[in-house]
Structure formats: structure tokens, C-alpha cells
Amino acid sequence: MQIGMIGLGRMGGNMAQRLRDNGHEVIGYDHSPDRRDVASLPELVERLAAPRAVWVMVPAGEPTRATITELSGLLSEGDIVVDGGNSHYLDDRHHAEELGARGIGFVDVGVSGGVWGRENGYALMAGGEAEHIDRVRPIFDALKPTGDFGFVHAGGVGAGHYTKMVHNGIEYGMMQSFAEGYELLAASDIVHDVPGTFRSWKEGTVIRSWLLDLLVRALDDDADLSAIKGYAEDSGEGRWTVQAAVDHAVPLPVITAALYARFASRQEESQAMKVVAALRNQFGGHAVAKEDPAG
Ligand SMILES: O=C(O)[C@H](O)[C@@H](O)[C@H](O)[C@H](O)COP(=O)(O)O
């Protein structure tokens, strides 16, 4: 089928390519002139045959909101918009209403697979009305991995991004768990082959997984990760997972700790630990490590 793809970066560009490889016609728009087929959203809409399908793959938040608002003024009744970015699930309801008021359908889709998706397929988590999902089913079928898994119609509008948010919360917890195990193995002088230990775990163990495979790959490149700083950003979904857990009063100790570990990784100096050191000194006379006055 024919689809418009807005956003041809690392995710959108690879997805467009996978769709083309599977025989679909993709007309792409991106801010960057060297990636795009059309120079503007009006031109994209003009090039698509009605009823149109447009996949939005731009950063979550304002860029997605602005794109969908512009599309709502350009598209017509019977067209459909898919938001495949990492949007907050509460934005989806607003987008469905904004587009629905003009008879335009909306589907939210969480997309997992990163830079490997083009080759391996993307896991897709969709939210919206069945009728809208069915309209873009051939696109989902081409993007997902071959076989029985990798696609779910999780529920109504917002369910796709809610599901992806929880997926990413789990991702945080699993990554942190491998990270802590790595540090503890490396801290001992009993284990002589830390990369080899992880490699051996790839088969047969309870913890074999794609994340483990990727860790082994990273350790193959750099056995003690000496070229990488212990600093980790976050894009939002981990925070939203923790916020949703508070809203639902669901205890999420592992995922919350994993998120906080990333915050801690960005601090050169911990104000909180200065307070702990100062208080130990105050009540117990315990020594404090002093800042170097020369800096
Ligand atoms: O399933 C995936 O493919 C990943 O979860 C991906 O969607 C994620 O957005 C970022 O690659 C990392 O997210 P953080 O910056 O929050 O770690």
C-alpha cells in the first residue's frame, strides 16, 4: 500500500526502507532536505491518494503535537494518522479527538527494535479502534518480525504507547540488573573472565536474552568498557512508567531504582551524599573527605 512517512531519522528512515523492501510505496518527509521525497507536509498530503495513511515518526512531545495539528488541517475525512513515536499515552487521547473531529482516524503504536529493526523487524504495540488498525494492517505486517509474534492490538487509543512505556520500564530494570551483576563480577578477584562468563550465559541459562547478547557484543568490543563513561541519559518513558505507578499506587521498586541510577550517573558530585557525610561528622565525629581547595 501507499503511506506517507514523516520523520526519516534513525527510526523512520529505517522503517521506510523496510517498507519499501516489502513492496510498499513510501513517500517521505523530513526537515533535512537530503533525506526527503517532498519538501513540505502540504506536498506530502497532495502526493498521497485518498483515503490517505500517514505515519508520524518524530520526537515525542511538541514536535509530534505540532505535526499532528498541522496534519489535522491538511488531511480529509477517511484518512488515517499513525503516531509511531515514543509519545506519552495521555497525548494520544487529545490527538484522537483533534483528528476525530474532522473524521480522520488515529492509531498510536509503540515501536521497539531500535537500529536492528530494519533487518529483524520491529515489535509493534497498537492502540485504537479495530477499524483503523485494520486499515494499516499491511504496513504493520511488513514492519513486524516474520512469525507469530511482534504485534499486539493492546486496546483503545493510548494502549499502544502505554504498553510501550511499560516495556521500556522493564527494559530499564533488566539493563540495570545486568549492569549490577557486571560490576559485582568485576569487583571480585575470584572471577578471572568476566566477558567469558557473560558469553557462557548466552545459552542454557535462565537469564539468556537479547539484552544479554548485546552486552556480550559490547564486551567483545571493549572487555572492560574502558572507553565508555558511566553516564546514562533517559528519553522519558522510564519516568512516565514511574509516574504511572504512583498514579495507580503500584509498587515498582526495581524500575524506579533503575531510573534513579541513571540520574545518579549524571552527577559529578552528589549533594545528598555531602549531607550524609556532614551529618556523620556532626553526630559521630566521623572523618569527611575534603574538596581540594585548588579545584
Ligand atoms: O524498545 C526499544 O527499541 C527502545 O526501548 C527504544 O524505544 C528506546 O526509546 C530508546 O532507545 C532508549 O530509551 P531511553 O533513552 O529511555 O533509555
The ligand as an SDF file (V2000), in Angstrom:
LIG
                    3D

 17 16  0  0  0  0  0  0  0  0999 V2000
   12.3460   -0.7460   22.5710 O   0  0  0  0  0  0  0  0  0  0  0  0
   13.1910   -0.0130   22.0830 C   0  0  0  0  0  0  0  0  0  0  0  0
   13.5630   -0.0730   20.9050 O   0  0  0  0  0  0  0  0  0  0  0  0
   13.8160    1.0210   22.9720 C   0  0  0  0  0  0  0  0  0  0  0  0
   13.1320    0.9810   24.2020 O   0  0  0  0  0  0  0  0  0  0  0  0
   13.7100    2.4220   22.4260 C   0  0  0  0  0  0  0  0  0  0  0  0
   12.3820    2.6460   22.0730 O   0  0  0  0  0  0  0  0  0  0  0  0
   14.0720    3.4950   23.4460 C   0  0  0  0  0  0  0  0  0  0  0  0
   13.3210    4.6180   23.2300 O   0  0  0  0  0  0  0  0  0  0  0  0
   15.3940    4.1360   23.4110 C   0  0  0  0  0  0  0  0  0  0  0  0
   16.2470    3.5370   22.5210 O   0  0  0  0  0  0  0  0  0  0  0  0
   16.0130    4.2290   24.7750 C   0  0  0  0  0  0  0  0  0  0  0  0
   15.1940    4.8670   25.6970 O   0  0  0  0  0  0  0  0  0  0  0  0
   15.8320    5.5900   26.9590 P   0  0  0  0  0  0  0  0  0  0  0  0
   16.5430    6.8230   26.4480 O   0  0  0  0  0  0  0  0  0  0  0  0
   14.6860    5.9730   27.8380 O   0  0  0  0  0  0  0  0  0  0  0  0
   16.7760    4.6460   27.5920 O   0  0  0  0  0  0  0  0  0  0  0  0
  1  2  2  0
  2  3  1  0
  2  4  1  0
  4  5  1  0
  4  6  1  0
  6  7  1  0
  6  8  1  0
  8  9  1  0
  8 10  1  0
 10 11  1  0
 10 12  1  0
 12 13  1  0
 13 14  1  0
 14 15  2  0
 14 16  1  0
 14 17  1  0
M  END
$$$$
